[in-house]
Each structure stands twice: as C-alpha cells, then as structure tokens.
C-alpha cells in the first residue's frame, strides 16, 4: 500500500510505502481502549483529599465522663460519628498512573494509526517546518493541507518555529514520533505526519 506525500502547498511530491503487516488487518479496538484509559489515568491530578479525625479542627478533650451520664460514651468531638467530625477512609492525594505491557502499547498505537489510514484521516508531508514564529502562517499551512478541527502533527524532531506557532491553536498538538501514543491519535480528527516520522513508526511498530 502506498500513500501520497505532499508538500506544504498540498502538492504531491512523492509516495511512501505502508507495510500491510504493520497497519493491515483487523483494527483491535480493545487494546486502543486500554491504552487510552491508561493515559487518561496517568493524566489525573489525584488531588482529592478529606480530613481525618487528626486533621479537623476541634478540641481533643473528652466531652463528658465515661460513665454515669446516661449518654453514649465518646472520647472527642472530632469523632467521625459526629457532625463536623473527621472522615473515615476518605480520599487522599495519590497517583492513578499504572503501566501496561509494552507490546500492548505498541499494538494500540499500531491499531490507532491503522484506523486513521482506513478513514483517510492520515496526511503525509515531506516536512513540517515554519520560516518564522507566526500562528497565522501555520494556520494557513494546515488549511492548505485540508486540516480542520483537532489534529496532531508528528515529526521525528520538532521544528521550534512551528512548535511555537501552533502552541496556542486550539485542538492542534505537535508530538515527536517516539512519544506518540494511541490517545494522541484517537483524540485527533486528523493526523499529519512527515515521511520520516511514518518510516520511524513503522520500524518501531513492526
């Protein structure tokens, strides 16, 4: 299978071979889901917290004597059973991140890219560079390439001018090919990759 390679003016300048053993066959949506869920979990801030009986404000004095009042025994007004008392087993700041096997992550990225190819949402360009740091120029380039809405730009080494030009464009992300994940691909409507980036991905995912 071959994909057309275009320049920044959307003019065909060549073609690149796409290996069927890498991006062909059935798209495994289950492992894409697993990879996306893992990435979402890793991105969680995990800052939810509640105060236990040691942290809530209030005296530590015993409200009344243990026996003889006719009331239930109690040792502190910070008791979790009382109003304004501490919370038992409440959430504490933590990381939700976990790891998946490397084969699963590679398979998910392979399946995500294969889905974009089948949908015709993959654009291959010869290079992704900008002459100057100008958001307007970067937006015009993407428009010529037929990119609208959310998109991810993939290159082996990021061009600093282009990276700074698109960083305040809503829905546009630019990622190095070695850092690309299935979540990046599935979160975008279109994927714009350089010829070099696509070749590197094929080598890594073979």
N, C-alpha and C positions, 0 to 999 in steps of 0.2 A: 504494500500500500504506500502511496506517495501523497504528500501534502505540499501545496504550493508555498513558496517562500516569497514574501513581498517586502518592499522597502517602506520607508516612512510615508511615501506618496501613494501607497497601496498599489504599486506596480509590480507585476510578477518578475522576479529576478532569478528564480531557480526552483528547485524542488528538494525535498528531503524524504528519505525512506523511513517509513514507520514499520517496525517489526511486528508481524502478526502474532508471534509467540509471546510478545510482551503486552500489547494492547488489544489483541484479538480475543475472541471467545466471549463467554458469558461474563457480564459485569456482576461481581459479588457485592451486592448492596449491604449484606450483613456486616462485613468487615469495615466497610465505609462508615456505617453507623457506629461501630465500636470505636473506631479511630476518632470520629467527631466528638463522641461523648467523652472520651478520654481528654481530648484537647479542651473541651468546654470545662471539664472538671479542673484541669490544671490552671485555667484562667480565673477560676473563682477566687475572690479575695479572702473568703473564710474569716471574716472579722466579727461574726455574730458572737455576742457574749452576754451572759447574765451574771448577777452577783449571787454568790452563795451566802450562807449564814455568817461567814467570817468577813464578808465584804460589805454587807448592808449596814447602814448607819443605825445606831441604837445602843443602848446600854447592855452590858453583859451581866448586870445584876439580876439575881433571881427575883421575879416579881412578888412572890409570896412564899411563905414557908412550905415545905414539902407536904406536911400532913396537918390535918385539923381544921382546914378552912372549908371543906366540903367541895372545893373546886378541884378540877383535874390538875395533876402535878405538871409543872412547867419550869424550865430552867432559864429561859431567856426570851425576851420579847422579839428576838431575831429568829425565833423558831420558824421553820418552813411552814408549819401548820397555821401560823398567824398571818393576818393581813400585814403587809409591808415586811414580811419575813424573807429569808433567803430562798433562792430557787434550788431545788434538788435536781442534780444531774442535768443542769441546763447546758446550752451550747457554749463552748469556749473557742477562742481563736485557734484555727488549725488549718492545715493544708489538705485540700481534697485531691491532690495530684496522685496518680498511680501510673504504673508502667504497663505497656503491652509488649508482647514479643516483637522483636524487630521484623520478623517475617510478616506479621500481621500488619504492621505499619507500612511496610513496603507494598504489600498486597493491596491495602486500602488506597494508597496513592496511585498505584497502577490502575486499579478499578475506576477511581475518580477521573483520571485522565482519559481512560478509555471511554467513559460515559460522555465526556465533553467532546471527544472526537466523533462519536456516533451522533451527537446532537448538532455537529457542525459549529460548535462554540469555541474551537481552538484556532487561533490565528498565529501563524509562524512568520516572524520577521527576520531580516538579516541582522539587524542590530537595534538596540534600544538606547539611544543617546540623545542628548539635547545640547544645542550650541550654547545656550545661556539658561539661567535660572528664571524661567518665565512660565507661570501657570497657564497663561492664555495660549502660548505656543504648544505646550504639552496637551492641552485640551483639544486644540485643532488637529494635532497629530492623531490622537485617539479617534477623533471624529472621522478623519480620512480613512482610518483602518476599520471603520464600521463598529467601533466600540461604544456602547451606550449602557448606562446603568452601572452595576457593580462589576468590577473587573480586577484581575490580578495579573501583574506584569512579572515575568520570570526571566532572569538572566543569570549567567554564570557569575559575573562580577557586576555589581550595580554601578551605573553611571551617577556620579554625585549630583550633577546638574539636573538630571531627570528625577532623581530621588527627591531632591528638594523642591522641584517644580510640582510634583504630584502629591506631596505630603498633606496639603490642605484641600485636596479634591475629594469630595465625599464619595465613598464607595470604591475608590481606587487604592489598591495596595501594590507594593513592589517588593518582591521577595527573591532572594538568591535561590538557585535551583537546589542546592544542597540543604536548604532549610524549608523547602516547600512541603506542606502537609496536605492530607486529604481534606482537612477542614478548610484550608485556604482555597482549594479548588472548588469544593462544593458550595462555598459561601459566595462565589462569584458567578455572575451570569456568563461571562466570557473569560477565556484565558489567552493572554498574549505572551508567547514565548519566543525567544531567539532560537535560531538554528542550533547554536552551540549548547544552549540550555536543554533543548529537547534531546540532543545526542547524549549529553551527560546523564539525563534522566533515564534514557533507555539503557545505558550502561549499568547504572545503579540498580535498576528495577528488573534487569534480565534474570 
